[in-house]
């Protein structure tokens, strides 16, 4: 079973990492790039497939040369047999459509068509959730989104998945598709290893990952547009039908509430606070005071 | 048979007993799966801290795991002393000779470091057999088919079958209880140990204990400092920490309604310990465990069908006065269990592994150490209430005191006779009265004063690491009346009367004008010692894999 996981580098939006300028624009140079957090679930799904059915896992990303570290992170955090970075100046400033064209061309450029392609549920920067389904439109496979668990029947070459309907945890449907297939994992995806054999294999793979992650570049293949045989007119800025005209910061809610500061030692002041709170909860301030 | 996942050998628990069993199975080329409930081996384990390699033992930990002493243990223990205390008077005896009897070596250990070291080696060696070691898997009970034990059930995995199952799942073994071999009924059969690991730089240890790099000291304490509760205290030097703890008979703890943490504090703040603890007491970890009293509970036939029980799970903990040996017996028993199966299998009668294991425990002398004949023979007399009363009154009388003074030159020698230690009766006399009288008659006052301020119970609980299984408590109180379960409020090492942050709390429930005294339970601070399984009416299990308390030192 050969699976490919699509991943993307995104700004690290965690507090203390992310940096914005005065106008509220993201300062890319000052903000570290990390693997898109949602892609972790796609990697976990690929790993579960690898553990249960053998084969290998490839991780692929389109982006600048700096994304190599994102691929390293993917390898360190879960497991990957090999890494592919599709990287070229011609691919810069691509929208989701041009990115999907590029990634699908790269997948078709692999020696063999993979059995399953996994993608995470939308990236932390663009938040569109388009790229995976659009790439699959090019590849023309069955597409299952919002997947929270999956089982594969190797003999029948089918994949049975539980998925959230409309992204709602209250409503789960089970679908079955033939392989090869394209799977978008939901952040609710939880891998399941119910046999000791699976867990031992998982342990072996994690140990192998720890060992090879420092030498990740030995497992890395970098392709430019010529390698994957795409016309520069269809990728990057030139191939992008979407134009971002401007980005507006979300205005902060105005602080119009009146505030009175009360020191904890100020007994009278605290009594007023208590009374104000009592009227809100409908209790008896005098009773509390007498305690 | 159903199509369950199958391994030839299944070992439950990755402490020293389980590790020894697994390594021995692997040496015979037997496919072995080891299941450990902790997130890492050792994260659920506590021991006082001395492991022995006995000259008479067929298997020792460093035989089975080369490099053990260099990489997994703390210090060789080269000094062994007992201190008899009465008020501020102390009379000390050197017990190094007793300590060295039948001893190839003895090292202090910290279980997180030791067991996690073993875990890596066990996994590596069992993986070569086609099995391996998994952590975070809680084995909940036995799997039976047509009434026969065929495997185990777990919280995390589908049932697994095996040709032989070694239960090395510790003092609160769920497998031994499922098989009906063990229970939690009698407080007389158990000790409770409570321990603090204390920070102390290597050079300070060298200075205060007068030991070199490859030397270490053990100090035992008994006498009148524990509110009359039967038991004693210990202090062991590690590489750059100390292990200090107390071990008491659970029935005595309950009878005196003593608070375990207060008894520990009584030792920590005793003026005798000031010379070692100084004025810079930093406690790293508070922990507790139940200890089986092997002379009463060590199973003579620790097996049932395919199930072979080793270590604490089989009651194989030898605590006889100043002789405290558990881990070494677990190692020997684990290896013998695996050997017994391998031998039985080679004779085409694997179903006889259990009886063969019990036979090996006897022929290799393990059972005699765990259940000494001397104790068995004299117990009827020495533990008789009437006899105890006479001994107690004589000992504390003018005559007894004169006798102690007359014996003064020979007491140290008598304490060093192993056969005498093995006969020590389970009464007040050897634990409290005799040491107290010895100190009163022969002791000299301690001049130092203690400046140790131990942390409060609340602080101790606050310093522990827990991964709480929210909404899924592993202990349920079946009868919350004070009569049935009230003893747990004091006896639980992380509960105390008038302390609202512990596991067990006293509550007064008013109904229709009457008032009822009951207990309530919050398992969040639980250190999984098992005390309440014995002294309260509970349904007791371990938490699920990875969940509950995680000891960093152990």
Interface residues (C-beta under 8 A of the other chain):
Chain A: X194 X195 X196 X197 X199 X200 X203 X204
Chain B: X5 X7 X33 X35 X123 X127 X131 X132 X134 X137 X156 X157 X158 X160
